[in-house]
Amino acid sequence: MKIGIDKIGFATGRYVLNMDQLAIARQTDPDKFTKGLMLDRISITPITEDIVTLAATAAETILDQEDKEKIDMVILATESSIDQSKAASVYVHHLLKIQPFARSIEIKEACYSATAALDYAKAHISLNPDSRVLVIASDIAKYGIKSAGEPTQGSGSVAILVKADPAIAIINNDNVAQTRDVMDFWRPNYSSTPYVNGIFSTKQYLDSLKTTWKEYQSRQKAQVTDFAAFCFHIPFPKLAFKGLNKLFDKETPAEHKKQLSSAFEASITYSRQVGNIYTGSLYMSLLSLLENCQALQSGDKIGMFSYGSGAVSEIYSIQLVDGYQSRLEANRQAYLDQRQEISVNDYESIFYADNPVDQEGNARFGDYLTGTFALKAIQEHQRIYEKNDK
Ligand code: HMG
């Protein structure tokens, strides 16, 4: 049975911070961010936007009534949980009006877990061929003000509908995963921002890529020339660029290097303007590739490198199907351009606004721009979401 990606939806914060402005405020050379990290802008979310609103907004753009009647599992992959017990997918299931006889769970392993979610979705559909599974990667990447990680923040969700006979890509059965216990990036329950060994984390990312790729090559008898493109987890595009170059060796034909490099440029178009969205980063890179690379065609194989700190990495491949282009947005750039640009001062007050509930567990929030759904209030410690009118 052919199982894979049938639809992909995307949502990101409705405010945007320009990297040149941040560089000036931090007394840094703007080239460090735009050339050194290859980041131009990052999405910023206010207090009324969280992993639930982003996830529901992303999924609402792709689901039709038939999907909502056939989805029997909603998996939300995140490392920005809003609750230690209740899964964010339960709220999303409700907001999207998905039929009730569905399983809803949340899963975690830093930026990696959406890849595990897709594999679980595939296994579920292989046993239940008529089912549709909604996998959503949703995160808000928040580092400390003036920290090294500050320019690599971002926010967003990628919603993927998985089913048999998919319209975009088949997920192949060739996954190779690797786990190594390292402290490169982690966030204890008592901290709202992560602890990061920045340079060490980049080394772990690249070494995980190199060693997982070697194992993948040996198990799958694969060559870099088998692939029309590679997508990477993108904490910031420069690291993925280094990753791409790790896949080349002296045998790689110059022409193929050129093809993969040009596909890579297409795959970072959105990351450059959104920043790190943790679990969704790899899948935003796929969306960016599909919507911006004219050279791709059906039948092409795309290599996927997933990485989550801690660390778990995985390489697998997907195969584009006939007519995949019809499922994509013609002008997603317009959606990115509609974000409201904010000053560094506004970013600091919007992004780091505290969320104090009063003694009864109540909080009301001001009016901010959000996607289709917003967190309106907290009442007696319960989060109240609403669909925006417009
Ligand atoms: P930094 O202080 O910006 O490091 O921190 P840097 O001084 O090495 O500079 C970065 C690059 O800018 C370098 O490029 C410099 O040369 C260049 P490179 O040499 O590496 O090619 N540069 C300039 N270029 C042009 N003009 C200039 C200039 N100045 C410098 N004037 C660091 C970088 C990654 C450490 C920081 O951003 C950070 O801590 N980020 C957060 C952690 C992170 O993203 N790690 C990535 C791997 S871990 C991962 O991917 C998982 C993650 O997504 C989380 C999860 O899984 O949950 C993070």
Boltz pocket constraint, residues with backbone or C-beta under 6 A from the ligand:
constraints:
  - pocket:
      binder: B
      contacts: [[A, 29], [A, 31], [A, 32], [A, 33], [A, 35], [A, 36], [A, 37], [A, 79], [A, 109], [A, 110], [A, 111], [A, 112], [A, 148], [A, 149], [A, 150], [A, 152], [A, 184], [A, 185], [A, 196], [A, 197], [A, 198], [A, 199], [A, 201], [A, 202], [A, 205], [A, 233], [A, 234], [A, 235], [A, 236], [A, 238], [A, 239], [A, 276], [A, 278], [A, 307], [A, 308], [A, 309]]
      max_distance: 6.0
